[in-house]
Amino acid sequence: TKEATINESMVRVFSPENDDIEILDSGRSITDVIDTKMKELDSRGKDEPFYVLKLDDILEKHIRWITRLPRVKPFYAVKCNNTPAVIRMLNALDTGFDCASKAEIELALSLGVTPDKIIYAHPTKPRSHIRYARTHRVNVMTFDNEEELLKISLTHPQAKLVMRIAVDDSKSLLRLNAKFGVRLSSVSKLLECARRLNLEVIGVSFHVGSGCTGSMAFKQAITDARYAFDIANSAGFQMRLLDIGGGFPGREDFTEVKFEEFSEVINKALDELFPPANGLEIIAEPGRFYVDSAFTLAVNVIAKRVEDTDECSGKYRKDYSSEKMMMYYFNDGVYGSLSCLINDPAHTKAVDNSEPRYYSAIWGPTCDSFDKVTKSYWIPELHVGDWLLIDNMGAYSLSTSTDFNGFERAHIYPVVTITQLTGQNLQSFRLIAPSIILLLHHCNREI
Ligand code: PLP
C-alpha cells in the first residue's frame, strides 16, 4: 500500500544498521509500542528507563515551521538532543545544523550532513575545535569578543563570521545573554577589530533565551540586529546573514505563547526591517521546537518508602493532611534524563480519577539527595515495578544526562507512525523531502 511504501522508504533513509527504527503499521499505536517494551523488559527482569522517539512528530514540526516561517531556514541546535535518528531525519528534511563543539560537528558530518549546512554557533570556542572546523570546511561561525577574533584570525582566517549580539532575554526560562553577546554600544569597536585583523563578517545573530515566553522579545531583538547590521554595512562589511537563534516552544500543553504567535511577530518584524533582498539569508537555531514533544520517557518505580505522618519530619508534616506520606524512587532522575528539572520545573497534570491520593515525594535513583524529581505531588499510590510515562522529554534531557552512580542512560527506541500522508500533508511531504522522494525513485517506488 501507499502507507507501507512510505514507511519502508523512510526506514531506508533513517535507519542504516544502528538506529533500529520501528515502523508502526496502521493497527499499532505509540501506546502499544511502549506497552510491548515494558512487557519485554519485565519478562527479562530488567527495569531500565527508556524513551520512545516519534519521528513523525519531527516531520509535523518541520511542516509547521516551513509553513509559518517560510523566510527562515532552520538550523537544528544539536546540543538540545543529539540522537542520530533525529539528525538523520532533519538532514533528510534539508534543515541546517547548529553545532557548538568539535564533537557535535563530528557527529553531524558522520551522519551525512555537509559542512555548508553547519553553523558553528558558539561565540567562545577552544582553538583546537576551530582548527577542526577549518579542516572539515565548516566555515560559518559566531563570535562576540575581540579575543575570539584574534583566535579565529590565527586558526581559521578564511572563516565567515557572524556577530552575536546581546538581547533582552528576561522573558526566557534559560537566559543566555549574561554569558554571550556583544552589547550594542560595543558593536562598532568589535567590528573595527575584525577589520584590523582582515576578517570577513557576514552576519548578525542573537538568542532571546531558551524557553522564551514573550513573542515581543523577537521584535526587539530583530530591531537590535538591524541596528548592528547598519553599523556593519557602513563599516564596509558585506552583510548577508541574519540568524534569529532559538527560543521557540516545543510543546503546547503549558506554554502560554504558541509557535504561531512567535512566527507572526517574527514575520512582521522581518518584513519591516529586513525586507526580502537579494542575497539576504535568514536562519534560526531551533532546538526545543523540533524535539521536545517527540520523546516520551518511561520510568520505573524501583523503590518505595511509606512513612506514617507521625514519623515524618516537621518540615513535611505541615504541608500535608493524608495519613501517610509516600517516597518513591524512580530509575531515572536529575543526574539522568530529568536533568532538565534544574532549569525547568516539572509541569504535572491533574490525575483524573477517584482513587485516593497521597502526598508523595519522588526521587531519582542515585545516592544523592539533590536527585529530587518532585517534592510535593498528590498522586494515587504507586507500587514497586510500576511504569510511568513522562511526555515532552526531548529537550535537554538526554544531552545533559550522566551515568553518575553507575545508573545507565535511558535507551531510545525510534518509531515512525506516518500512516496518513494524504492531501495537503502529502503535498508538503513532497515539497520538503526531496531526498526522500529521490530515494523512493531510486528504489523504483511510487508515492
Ligand atoms: N542556539 C544557541 C547558540 C543556543 O545556546 C541554544 C540553546 O541554548 C539554542 C540555539 C537552542 O535554543 P532552544 O533551546 O531555545 O531551542
Boltz pocket constraint, residues with backbone or C-beta under 6 A from the ligand:
constraints:
  - pocket:
      binder: B
      contacts: [[A, 77], [A, 80], [A, 98], [A, 121], [A, 122], [A, 176], [A, 207], [A, 209], [A, 210], [A, 211], [A, 212], [A, 245], [A, 246], [A, 247], [A, 248], [A, 285], [A, 286], [A, 287], [A, 288], [A, 289]]
      max_distance: 6.0
